[in-house]
Amino acid sequence: PAPRASPPPHAASMRFTGSILVFLAMLACAAAFMGPPRSPMSRPAMARTNLVMAERKCELLGKRANRAARAVSFSHTRTKKVQAVNLQTKKYWWEEGNKFVRLRLSTKGMKTVNKYGLDKAARKFGLKLDNFAI
């Protein structure tokens, strides 16, 4: 048989250059499809950076969820569960400050306010009602 002619020495580099050109063409198509890059702050929901998720906690008594609770099934299998606090948002009239205050209280905290009155309960538990004025 006749000896085969070997490919020119630059053929491998031509193949490599071709794959780079295909890759660059794909990137250009993807960039055209996606449009101009947007900053993460361009969405209106993300514009306010001072938002903080409120803790699920009674503002008067400091009660929070019981994370050590367990549910026991009929077969006595114990699974972890969370017992949430019964929180209610309530608006009270604060006579000493002559304004309304909005508090997020547990139902036990609401009973405490009903028993002692708003100002006395706030003083007893060290709560500054000026921070909750509407």
N, C-alpha and C positions, 0 to 999 in steps of 0.2 A: 504494500500500500504506500501511497504517496505521503510524505510527511505533512502534518497539518501546520498551517501557518499560525503562528502565535499572534494574539491580538496586540495592537500597538500599546506601548507602555503607558500612554495617557488614557486608555479606555476605562480603567478603574476609577480614575479621578473624574471622568465624565459622568459615570454612573452616580458617583457621590454627589457631584454638583447637581445632577438632575433631581436627586431625592431632596436636596436642600431647596431647589426651586419649587418642587411640589409642596413641600412643607410651608414655605413662605406664601404660596398662593392660597393654601388652606387657611393660614392665619389671616390673610387679607380678607377672605370671604367671611370668616367668622367675625372679624372686627366690623365689617360692613353690615352684617346681620344684627349684631348686638347694639350698634349705635355708639354714640359718644359715651365715655366712662362717666358715671355719676358718683358724686361724693355721698358717703353714708348719711350726711346731714341734710341732703336735699329733700328727703321725705318730710312732710309736715308733722307726722307723728314723732319723729326723732328730734325735732327742733328744740323741744324743751328738755334740757339736761338736768334740771333741778328736781325732777320727779323722783320720789323715793316711795317704795312700797311700804305701806303702814304695817306695823307688826300686829298680829292678831292677839291683842292683849288688852285687858281692862285698864283704862287710864286711871281709875281711882284705886282699885285694889291690887292691880298688877297680876291678875290671874291670867294664865296661858294654858295652852293645850297640854293634856297629859299624854306624853309620848311613851310612857312605860306600861300602858294598858295592854291587856291580852284578851283575845276572844277565845273561849274554850268551847270546842264542839262536843257533840254527843260522844264521839270516840275519844274525847279528852285531848285532841290535838290542839296545841296552843299556838295561835297566830297573833302577831303584833297588830295593834290597831291604834288609832289616834282618837282620843276623846276631846273634841273641840269645845271651846268655851262658847257659851250662848251669849254672843255679843250683840248689842243693840245700839244704834246711833240715836241719841235722844237730845232734844233741845230743852234747856232749862232757863228760867228767868233768874238772873243773879241780882238780888236786890241791892247788895252793897256796891256792886260795880255799875248798877243801873243799866244792864245790857243782857242780851241773851248769850249763852254759851252752848256750844255743841260738843257733847262728850260721847265717846264710844265706851259703853259700860257693859259689864256682865249683868245678868239679871240680879245676882247677889249685890252688885254695886248699886243697882237701881233701888233695891230694898234698903240699902244703907243710906242713900240720899233721902229716901222717903222717911226714914226713922229719925235721922239727925238734922236734916235740912242741908241744902247744898253747901253753904259757906262753912258750916261746922264740920261737915264730912271732909271737905277739901282741906281744911286746916289740920284735921286729925291725921290725914294720910299724906300731907305735904304736897298738895297739888296746887299749882298756881293757875287760877282761873283766867287770868289775863291772857294766857297763851291760847285759850280756847274760845275767846270772844268772837262773835260773828260780826 
